[in-house]
Amino acid sequence: MPLPSAIPKRPRALAREDVYHHLSTWIIDGTLQPEEPLRDLDIAERLGVSRTPVREALRRLEDEGLVETALNRWTRVSPLSLVQATALYPVVEALEVLALRLAATTLTASDHARLHTLNTRLTLALQARDAGAAVDADTAFHDLWITKAGNPELQRTLEGLKRKLRRIERAYFDASSAGEASVAEHTAITHALEAGDLDRALQALQANWQGSLQRLHARAER
């Protein structure tokens, strides 16, 4: 897949972060496909930078598992890995449970309304078969209590882990009964929070993550 059009050159300090941002976004949103070759010269020309910040960004993305290399042979976008997803989902689930525990007493009626709005947005995205919008709505739904937890370290850790999952979810998220199940699970979480029943909300959150992983595997096996 061709890279987007060239971007004017900018100072190296900005370029390093910009290159990383562009490449990671293109990988996560599917502009760059799994196993697609990555040539630093081509990327540098299209982003209007030297090859040095491109190589730095590629090394950083390799550390994050989004890029893989064979020494002196090739660099490419990492393939989608259900093995990685299987390892990550329980970790994210446990950390989100912690976030919801921390956030529960701070959630307001406005927050509950926001959860309903985001779940409606998810429903509409699924109906439109817009996987990107569906994943964005799903992420925003969960991010509400992660942000309200008030723990920057927890938030940064979850953000990094969920970036790895987002690419896989975009590839497999669809408008089938799997998507409808996620909407129903979100509704259960929201209703429990509105009722002030934290234990039930936590159980619903765990069911959402566990169900999502099961559906991911089922979708991949089709």
BELNOR-V364326 format. One record per residue. N is the residue number from 1. RES is the residue in one letter. OMEGA is omega in degrees with one decimal (none if undefined). NEAR is the number of other C-alpha atoms within 8 Angstrom. Layout:
BEGIN
n->N res->RES omega->OMEGA near->NEAR
n->N res->RES omega->OMEGA near->NEAR
END
This chain:
BEGIN
n->1 res->M omega->-179.1 near->6
n->2 res->P omega->174.0 near->3
n->3 res->L omega->176.7 near->8
n->4 res->P omega->-176.0 near->5
n->5 res->S omega->-178.9 near->6
n->6 res->A omega->-180.0 near->8
n->7 res->I omega->-178.6 near->7
n->8 res->P omega->-179.7 near->6
n->9 res->K omega->178.8 near->7
n->10 res->R omega->-178.1 near->8
n->11 res->P omega->-173.6 near->6
n->12 res->R omega->-178.7 near->8
n->13 res->A omega->177.0 near->6
n->14 res->L omega->-175.4 near->8
n->15 res->A omega->-176.1 near->11
n->16 res->R omega->180.0 near->12
n->17 res->E omega->179.1 near->9
n->18 res->D omega->-179.9 near->8
n->19 res->V omega->178.5 near->12
n->20 res->Y omega->-178.4 near->13
n->21 res->H omega->-178.4 near->8
n->22 res->H omega->-177.0 near->8
n->23 res->L omega->-179.2 near->9
n->24 res->S omega->178.3 near->10
n->25 res->T omega->-179.9 near->8
n->26 res->W omega->178.7 near->10
n->27 res->I omega->-176.1 near->14
n->28 res->I omega->-176.9 near->13
n->29 res->D omega->174.9 near->10
n->30 res->G omega->174.4 near->9
n->31 res->T omega->171.3 near->9
n->32 res->L omega->-172.9 near->12
n->33 res->Q omega->174.6 near->9
n->34 res->P omega->179.2 near->11
n->35 res->E omega->176.4 near->8
n->36 res->E omega->179.9 near->9
n->37 res->P omega->178.3 near->8
n->38 res->L omega->-179.2 near->10
n->39 res->R omega->-172.6 near->7
n->40 res->D omega->-179.7 near->9
n->41 res->L omega->179.0 near->7
n->42 res->D omega->-179.3 near->8
n->43 res->I omega->-179.4 near->11
n->44 res->A omega->-179.3 near->12
n->45 res->E omega->-176.7 near->10
n->46 res->R omega->178.8 near->11
n->47 res->L omega->178.1 near->12
n->48 res->G omega->179.8 near->11
n->49 res->V omega->173.8 near->12
n->50 res->S omega->-179.0 near->8
n->51 res->R omega->-176.1 near->9
n->52 res->T omega->179.3 near->6
n->53 res->P omega->176.1 near->12
n->54 res->V omega->179.4 near->15
n->55 res->R omega->177.6 near->9
n->56 res->E omega->179.3 near->9
n->57 res->A omega->-179.5 near->13
n->58 res->L omega->176.8 near->10
n->59 res->R omega->179.0 near->9
n->60 res->R omega->179.4 near->9
n->61 res->L omega->175.4 near->12
n->62 res->E omega->177.4 near->11
n->63 res->D omega->-178.7 near->8
n->64 res->E omega->178.4 near->8
n->65 res->G omega->-179.5 near->9
n->66 res->L omega->179.5 near->12
n->67 res->V omega->174.8 near->14
n->68 res->E omega->-177.7 near->10
n->69 res->T omega->167.1 near->9
n->70 res->A omega->-170.2 near->7
n->71 res->L omega->178.0 near->5
n->72 res->N omega->179.8 near->4
n->73 res->R omega->-178.4 near->6
n->74 res->W omega->170.1 near->9
n->75 res->T omega->-176.9 near->11
n->76 res->R omega->173.1 near->12
n->77 res->V omega->179.8 near->15
n->78 res->S omega->175.6 near->10
n->79 res->P omega->174.6 near->6
n->80 res->L omega->-175.1 near->7
n->81 res->S omega->174.7 near->7
n->82 res->L omega->175.5 near->8
n->83 res->V omega->177.7 near->6
n->84 res->Q omega->179.6 near->7
n->85 res->A omega->-179.5 near->11
n->86 res->T omega->178.0 near->9
n->87 res->A omega->-174.3 near->8
n->88 res->L omega->-173.1 near->10
n->89 res->Y omega->179.7 near->11
n->90 res->P omega->179.4 near->10
n->91 res->V omega->179.2 near->8
n->92 res->V omega->178.2 near->11
n->93 res->E omega->-177.8 near->11
n->94 res->A omega->-179.1 near->8
n->95 res->L omega->176.8 near->10
n->96 res->E omega->175.1 near->10
n->97 res->V omega->176.9 near->11
n->98 res->L omega->-179.4 near->8
n->99 res->A omega->-179.1 near->12
n->100 res->L omega->175.7 near->12
n->101 res->R omega->-178.6 near->10
n->102 res->L omega->-173.9 near->10
n->103 res->A omega->-167.0 near->13
n->104 res->A omega->-175.4 near->11
n->105 res->T omega->-178.4 near->5
n->106 res->T omega->-177.2 near->6
n->107 res->L omega->-176.7 near->11
n->108 res->T omega->175.7 near->6
n->109 res->A omega->177.3 near->7
n->110 res->S omega->177.0 near->7
n->111 res->D omega->178.5 near->9
n->112 res->H omega->178.5 near->12
n->113 res->A omega->178.1 near->8
n->114 res->R omega->178.2 near->8
n->115 res->L omega->177.4 near->11
n->116 res->H omega->-179.6 near->10
n->117 res->T omega->-179.3 near->8
n->118 res->L omega->177.9 near->12
n->119 res->N omega->174.2 near->14
n->120 res->T omega->177.4 near->8
n->121 res->R omega->176.7 near->10
n->122 res->L omega->179.5 near->14
n->123 res->T omega->-178.8 near->11
n->124 res->L omega->178.5 near->8
n->125 res->A omega->177.8 near->12
n->126 res->L omega->178.6 near->13
n->127 res->Q omega->178.5 near->8
n->128 res->A omega->-177.3 near->7
n->129 res->R omega->178.8 near->8
n->130 res->D omega->-174.9 near->10
n->131 res->A omega->-179.9 near->12
n->132 res->G omega->179.3 near->8
n->133 res->A omega->178.9 near->9
n->134 res->A omega->179.6 near->14
n->135 res->V omega->178.7 near->13
n->136 res->D omega->179.3 near->8
n->137 res->A omega->178.5 near->12
n->138 res->D omega->179.9 near->11
n->139 res->T omega->-179.8 near->8
n->140 res->A omega->177.7 near->9
n->141 res->F omega->-179.2 near->10
n->142 res->H omega->-178.1 near->8
n->143 res->D omega->-177.1 near->8
n->144 res->L omega->-178.3 near->10
n->145 res->W omega->175.2 near->12
n->146 res->I omega->177.7 near->14
n->147 res->T omega->-177.9 near->9
n->148 res->K omega->178.8 near->10
n->149 res->A omega->175.6 near->12
n->150 res->G omega->179.5 near->8
n->151 res->N omega->-175.0 near->7
n->152 res->P omega->-179.8 near->6
n->153 res->E omega->178.0 near->6
n->154 res->L omega->-179.3 near->10
n->155 res->Q omega->179.9 near->10
n->156 res->R omega->-179.7 near->8
n->157 res->T omega->179.3 near->8
n->158 res->L omega->179.6 near->11
n->159 res->E omega->179.7 near->8
n->160 res->G omega->-179.8 near->8
n->161 res->L omega->-175.3 near->10
n->162 res->K omega->172.6 near->9
n->163 res->R omega->179.3 near->9
n->164 res->K omega->-179.3 near->12
n->165 res->L omega->-170.9 near->10
n->166 res->R omega->-179.5 near->10
n->167 res->R omega->-179.9 near->13
n->168 res->I omega->-178.7 near->12
n->169 res->E omega->178.0 near->10
n->170 res->R omega->-177.9 near->12
n->171 res->A omega->-171.9 near->7
n->172 res->Y omega->-179.3 near->9
n->173 res->F omega->178.5 near->11
n->174 res->D omega->-175.4 near->10
n->175 res->A omega->-179.1 near->11
n->176 res->S omega->177.7 near->6
n->177 res->S omega->177.8 near->6
n->178 res->A omega->178.1 near->10
n->179 res->G omega->179.0 near->11
n->180 res->E omega->178.8 near->10
n->181 res->A omega->178.8 near->8
n->182 res->S omega->177.3 near->11
n->183 res->V omega->180.0 near->11
n->184 res->A omega->179.1 near->8
n->185 res->E omega->175.8 near->12
n->186 res->H omega->178.6 near->12
n->187 res->T omega->179.0 near->10
n->188 res->A omega->177.6 near->10
n->189 res->I omega->-176.2 near->13
n->190 res->T omega->-179.9 near->12
n->191 res->H omega->178.5 near->9
n->192 res->A omega->178.1 near->12
n->193 res->L omega->179.1 near->12
n->194 res->E omega->179.8 near->9
n->195 res->A omega->-179.0 near->6
n->196 res->G omega->-177.9 near->6
n->197 res->D omega->-175.3 near->9
n->198 res->L omega->-179.1 near->10
n->199 res->D omega->180.0 near->6
n->200 res->R omega->177.8 near->9
n->201 res->A omega->179.2 near->14
n->202 res->L omega->177.6 near->12
n->203 res->Q omega->178.7 near->8
n->204 res->A omega->177.8 near->12
n->205 res->L omega->177.8 near->13
n->206 res->Q omega->178.5 near->10
n->207 res->A omega->179.1 near->9
n->208 res->N omega->-179.9 near->11
n->209 res->W omega->180.0 near->11
n->210 res->Q omega->176.9 near->10
n->211 res->G omega->179.4 near->9
n->212 res->S omega->179.4 near->10
n->213 res->L omega->178.2 near->11
n->214 res->Q omega->-179.8 near->8
n->215 res->R omega->177.2 near->9
n->216 res->L omega->179.4 near->11
n->217 res->H omega->179.9 near->9
n->218 res->A omega->179.2 near->8
n->219 res->R omega->-177.7 near->8
n->220 res->A omega->-177.4 near->7
n->221 res->E omega->-179.1 near->5
n->222 res->R omega->none near->4
END
